[in-house]
Amino acid sequence: MKVKEIPLSLYSQTKLTYKSKEKLVASKKQLPIMVSLASIPSRLSIVHLAIRSILNQNVLPEKIVLWLHKDLESKIPKKLSALVGSIFEIRYSEETSSHRKLVETLKIYPQSTVITCDDDMMYRSNWLSQLYKMHKDFPNKIVANQVRCIAYDKNEQLLSYKDWPFTKMPCTKVNNALPIGAGGTLYPHDVLHPQVLDKVLYMKLAPKADDLWFKAMALLKGTVSIPSSYAVKEPIPIWGSQKVSLKKINISEDKNRTQWLALTEHFNLKL
């Protein structure tokens, strides 16, 4: 987290914490959509803030599903368990990888439109409604608030991940758009190849990069990913949530590049 982000983060955390569950969900339109995320032990004490920010939207999803490992079933903080109800549910799995935030939900709700997001962010109050608005405009495309363009040099060699530019506009090549999960990504029903559920394969090819795995599954299905054209401010990082982060490892060691090369080689993907 950047130093300049700390005051807003602390203010938002305080504001969300003291808002009752009843007030969070009162008198709001409900959309036919699910929000799915996963969390880890080091964030168990703060993930309620991410959930609260989703309940604090100007519209509500049909369901919010939080995936945790089975070992945490008896360790749920009161601040999190108090939010469980008709909209928010906690589910448990033996799965530990970040892929579970979508994979596990697709297993039990295969007909649903699903938005994935991160457990270390607080989402702005129009986040859900704007993503859904873009989805209504493009019902058969994957929609994301944050997108990078997978980039190659003039010799068609894949560039380092840090050189894949962020964009709010469509990428030059339509298939090069990579949705970034942290901003929120909307997956309509049946836009990913059935192999998306293949744990053996995703743990072999992209064990630390769920965004890349889902991108490969979209390409195999022939699904286009696009950035949302409806403006939403960036989500607010939760103070104290970045002690453990795949982002630091994948970017600093350029493991996203390595994993994308593994995926494109295995599936013979051409961009």
N, C-alpha and C positions, 0 to 999 in steps of 0.2 A: 504494500500500500504506500502511495506517495504521501509525504508529510502534509501537503495541502488538502488531501482528502480526509484527514483525520477529524477535523471539526464537524464536517457534514455527516460523516459516519457516526460519530458519537451522538450527535443531535438526532439523527434518524433512528438510531437504536433506542434511544430514550423515548422518543415519541411513539414508536411502535410497541415497545414493551408495556407502556401504561394504557394502551387502548384495549378494552375488553374484547373478548371473542365475539360477544353479541353485537357490539358496535362495529366490529370489522366486517361482519357478514350481513348486517341489517339492510333490508329493502333494496336489493341489487338484482339486476337482470342476470340470469345464469346462461352461459353459452354451452353448446354441445361439444365440449372440448375437455381434454384431460391435461393436467400439468404433472410431469414426472421428474423426480430428482433423486439423488442418492447422497448419502453422507458417510463419514468415517468417524472413528472414535474420537479423534482430536477435535472434531467440530460438533460433537454431540451437545455441548453446552450452549452453542450459539446458533444452531440450525433453525431454532424456533423463529429467529428473526427473518430468515428467508421465507419461511412459511407464512409468517405474519404479513410480510410485504405482498405475498400473493393473495392472501385473504383481503388485503387492504386495497385491491384493485377497484376501479370504478365499475367493473363487472366481475362476475364470479365464474370459475370453471365448473364443470359438472363434478369433477373430482380432482383432488391433489393427492398424489401417491409419493410417499417418501420410502425409499428402499434402504434398509439397514441389514447388517450381517446378523445372523441368528444369535451370535454370542452377546449381542447388545440388548436382547429382548427383556432382560431383567434390570437394565441400567438406564432406562429412559428418564430424563429429568422431568420434573413436574411442569416446568414451563413449556415443554414440548407435548407431553401427554395431555395437558389441559386443552390443547387445540384440537384434539381428535374429535370427530363428529361426523355429521352426514356428508360433509365436503372433504375433510382431511382425514386420510388414513395412513397408518404406518404398516408396512409389510416387511417381512423378513425373508432372507435368502442365504444360501451358502456362497453365493457369488460375491467376490470382493473387487472385481475390476470396475472401472468407471462406466463400462458399457452397459451395466445393469440398469442405469437410469432409464434406458429406452428398451433394451432387450427384454427385461423382466416384465415390463408393462405390456409389451407386444404379445407376450405369451398368454397373459390373462385377459387382456382387453384388445384382441386382434382387430376388431372392427372400428376402433376409436381413432380420432384425430388427436395427436399427442404433441404437446409442447414440452421440450426438455429445457432445463435450466440448471444453474449451479447452486450449491448449498452455502456458498460463501458470499452471496450477493443479496442486496435488498433492491427489489425491482420497483420502478416508478409506477404510479397509480394508473397510468394509461398503457402500460406495457402489454397487457393481455388483449385489451380491446383493439390496439393498433395492429398487433400481429394477426388477430382474427380478421380485421378489416382487409388486410393484404391477402389473407387466405381466401376470402370471398371473391376478391378480384382474380386470383390465380389458384383455383381450387385443386389443380393437379400438380402443383409445384411445391417444393420445399422452400419455406420462407424463413429468413433469419434476419435479426437486427444487426448482427455483426458478420461480415464476410471478408475473407481473404481471397485473393486470386492466386491460385497455384501457378508459380512462375518458372519459366525455363529461359536459358540464355539463347543466343543466336544459333548455337550448335545443338539445340534441343536437349541440353543437359539441365537437370533439375537444380534450381538454385537453393541455397540455404533457406530454411523456413523463415528466418527473420527478414528475408528479402521478398517474401510473398506479401504484397501490399494489401493493407486494409482498404476497403472501398465502400462507398454508399451507392455507387452506380454499378450496373451490370459489368462483369469482367469482359475484356476484349473478346475472349473465347467463351462461349456460353457454358461449356462444361467445366471450366476452370474455377468456378465459384465454390469456395469451401465454407460452409456455415460454421461459425464459431459458437460453441455451446453456451459460453458464459453470458452472451447477450440474449439468449433464448432462441430456440429453433423450432419451427412448427412442421410436423410431419403428418400430412394427410394420410388417410387409410390407403394401404397397399401401394406405397411409392418406393419401397425398398425390396430388394431381391430376397427370396426366402432364406438364403444362406446367412442373412443377418443374425440368425439365432445360433449359428454354428460356433460354439464356444471354443472348441479345439482350434479352429482356424483363426478366429480373431485373437486368441491368446498367442498363437504362433506368429502371425503377421503384424499385428498392431496392438500389442498388449497394453500399451500406455497411451493410446491415441484413439479414443472412441469416435471423435469427430472425423478422423480419417477413415475409419472402418465404415461409418455410416455413409460417408461420401462415396466410397467404393461401391457400397451396396446400392446407392442411388444410381450410379453410372451403369451398373449391371442391369438395373431395371429400366434404364432409359429415362430416368427422372431428372429434370432440370432443377437446380437450386438457384434462388435469386435473393438479393438483399431487399428488405422492405423499404418502400419509398415513403412510408409514413413515419414522421420523426418521433423518436422517443429518446429522452436523455439517457446516457449510459447508466447502468445499474451502479449502486453505491456499495463498495466493498465493506464487509463487516470487519470491524476492528478486531484483531487477534485471530483471524481465521487462516492466515497464510503460513503457519508454522510448517505445515506439510502441503506441498503443491506439486502436481505433475507438470504444471506449466514451467516452473523453474528448471526442472530436469530436462524436459523435452526441448526447450528453446536453448538453454545454455550448452547442452551437449549435442544439439542438432538431431535429436532422435526422431523428431517428426519427419525430417527428410528421409532418414533411414527407413522408417516404417512405411512412408508413402512409396518409396522405391520397391519395397517388398510387396506391397499390395498391387502396384501396377505390373510388376513382373509376374506375379502369380496369376492374376486375372487377365493379363494381356490388355491392360487399359491404355487407350490412346487418347491424349488430350490435344 
